[in-house]
Amino acid sequence: MGTWKDVEADAPEFAERVRTVFTAGTNKTIATLRADGSPRISGTELEFQDGQVTLGMMAGARKLRDVRRDPRVAIHSPTIEPPQDDPVAWPGDAKVAGRLVETAPPADTPHVGAGFFRLDLAEVAMVHLGETGDHLVIESWHPGRGYRRRTRA
């Protein structure tokens, strides 16, 4: 598993683009696994701080029960629609995936029973249009493999 700091060190320009897309809106989508193994998607917020991707969950939330049982998650950035008059200006979509590791709550938190986590990264990916607008650019980062860029017409 990797950390956000690893992504920033290995592929700083890619990391900055992913971070920009993730911070373009407040609400992200998290996929967790229910007890029967089926997926659950929920809204979430996350932060990039001190070389980590971090997030919290309210006490009693089903997604909190999910991740305490099985910490594997995928998180999708806010979806921003491509501009009608200039689709190439679309910043793209990004996602991160890995395992959540529960951390101590912040000292000033009033949320008893809430969960606080850092994400150990298995994958960071981003899709956007190429400069000519006639192909997709797929960028990714994986621990041990590093950064990769592909295109698809």
N, C-alpha and C positions, 0 to 999 in steps of 0.2 A: 504494500500500500504506500501511497505517497501523500504529501502535504501540498497545500497551496504554495508554500514557499518553494517546494521542488519545481512546480510548474513555472513560477516566476523566474527561478534561476536558469532553468533549461530552455524556456521559450518565452521570454519577457513580452514580446509584442503580441503573441497569441494570448498570453495571460491577461494582458491589458484589454484586448478586444472582448474576451469572455467576461471579464469583470464589468466592463462598460455595458454589455448587454444585460447582465444580471441586475445591475443597479439602475437600469432604465425605468423600472417600476417596482413597487413594493411587493406585490403578490407573485409568488412562484408556485409551481405545482410539484408536490412530492409524491412519489409512488412508494408505498410500503407493501408488506406482505401480511395478509390476514392469517389467522391461525390455520385455516384450511389450505393455505398456499395461494389463494387467489389474490390478485392485485387490488389495492385500494389507492385512489388518488385523493389528495387533500390540498388545500391551500397552505402555504407556509411562507415565512420570511427567513432570510439568512443574511449573514454578514461575512465579509472578508476582513479578518483582523489578525495582526501578529503572525502572518504566514499561515493562517488556518481558515477554513470555511467553518463557521459556527452557526448554530441555530438553537431555538428553544421551543418547547411544546407545553401547552397548558395541562395542568393536572386533570386527569379523567378523559383526556382526548384519546380517541380510538387509535390514532396514528402513534401516540405515545406507547400504548400497550403493544402495538405491532412492533415497534423498533426495540422495545425492551425484550421482546421474545426473539425477534430476528432483525438484526441491525442493518440488513442490506436495504439500500434505498437508491433511487434515482431522482434527481431534482432538475426540473426544466425552468429555464428563464421565463420572465414575462414575455408574452407573445406580442410583438409589435408588428402591425400590418405594414407591408411594403407601400411606399408612397405611390399613388396611382400614376402620377406624372413622371416619376423617376424611380422605377423599381430597383435600380442598381444602388440607390441610396439606402436601401433596407439594411439595417445593421446585422440582421440574421437572428438565428435562434441558438441557444447554447444549453448544454446540460452537463451535469456532474453526476457521478455515480460512485458508490463505494459502501463503506460500513460506518455507521455512526458509533461513536465512543462517548459514553456518558461522562460528563465532567462535573466538577463542583459548581453549584449555583453561584452567581455573583453575590458578593457580600451584602449588597443593598437590595436584593430581590425580596419582594413581599409574597411571591407566588409559592406557597407551600405545596409540595407534591409535584411541581412542574419538573420537566426534564430539560437539561441543558447538554448540548452535544458539540463535538467537533466531528468533521467528516474526514475519515481516512480514504483518500481517493484511489479508485481503481481505474477511473476514466474521466477525462474532460473532453468534450466534443463541441464543435461549432459548425453550423452550416450557414452559408450566405451565397449571394450571387457573385459571379466573377465580374471583372471590370467591364466586359462587353455585354453582360446581362443574358448571355445565351448558354450559360452553364452554371452548375452548382460547384461551390468549393466546400469540401469537407475537410476540416482540420481536427486533429485529435492529439491527445497526450495520454500515455499510459506509463506507469512506473516501470522502470527497467527497459522500456522500449523508446520512451521519449516522444518527441513531436513528429507528426506526420501530416502531410498535406496531399489531398487527392482532388481530382476534378471529375465531374460527371456531366455529360451533355444531356 
